[in-house]
Amino acid sequence: MNQIIDQVSGLQYIPDFISEETHDQLLAQIDALPWLGDLKRRVQHYGYKYDYKKRAIDASMKVGDLPDWAKSLAEQAQAQKVVPYIFDQVIVNEYEPGQGIARHVDCEPCFDDVIMSVSLGAACVMHFTALKDGEDVPVILEPRSAVVLTGDARYKWQHSIRANKKEVVQGQTIVRARRVSLTFRKVILQN
Ligand SMILES: O=C(O)CCC(=O)C(=O)O
């Protein structure tokens, strides 16, 4: 059942967004594709390449249509009314134990209002940190889940994954192992 995380308005957690079979097929397909080593963690960019340093995206950064596996997840998200449009950009992130992602709000002029991240591999803890007062809300992201950020969750809270090998949350110890995430966005092209 979809779960609204009360403390963070606009944050929705969808367990079992994909089946075990789809999960395994996705991981195999993604691992057969080339990884980029621009960051500490490995990434793949589809639809449009994103420039992390400039925090910018434009039409010249189009790298082709989404691959079929990404298109079908984008269509599933629209069909399930997770998002009112079809995403056109995906970043695949690989996190080995000890790797994380710094606190950030996704580039506001680059991407539209809804962001969705699907988790493959191992669970991790995503922290939501309020820009106004630093309140921290940890959310466990299980494999096969999707987390959806809109409204305040998208614009008024930063999200991050700590660079650790284990973490205790709500009495549960999350031991990190390889996680691969698929983050879907819709690009805003400036004229
Ligand atoms: O790994 C995730 O689920 C989130 C990735 C993320 O925040 C990003 O690519 O900006």
The ligand as a MOL file (V3000), in Angstrom:
LIG
                    3D

  0  0  0     0  0            999 V3000
M  V30 BEGIN CTAB
M  V30 COUNTS 10 9 0 0 0
M  V30 BEGIN ATOM
M  V30 1 O 19.4840 7.3070 -5.1620 0
M  V30 2 C 18.4070 7.8690 -5.1080 0
M  V30 3 O 17.3550 7.2760 -4.8610 0
M  V30 4 C 18.3120 9.3640 -5.2940 0
M  V30 5 C 19.2890 9.9220 -6.2690 0
M  V30 6 C 19.3090 11.4040 -6.2560 0
M  V30 7 O 18.9380 12.0490 -5.3080 0
M  V30 8 C 19.8220 12.1310 -7.4090 0
M  V30 9 O 20.2470 11.5210 -8.4200 0
M  V30 10 O 19.7890 13.3790 -7.3790 0
M  V30 END ATOM
M  V30 BEGIN BOND
M  V30 1 2 1 2
M  V30 2 1 2 3
M  V30 3 1 2 4
M  V30 4 1 4 5
M  V30 5 1 5 6
M  V30 6 2 6 7
M  V30 7 1 6 8
M  V30 8 2 8 9
M  V30 9 1 8 10
M  V30 END BOND
M  V30 END CTAB
M  END
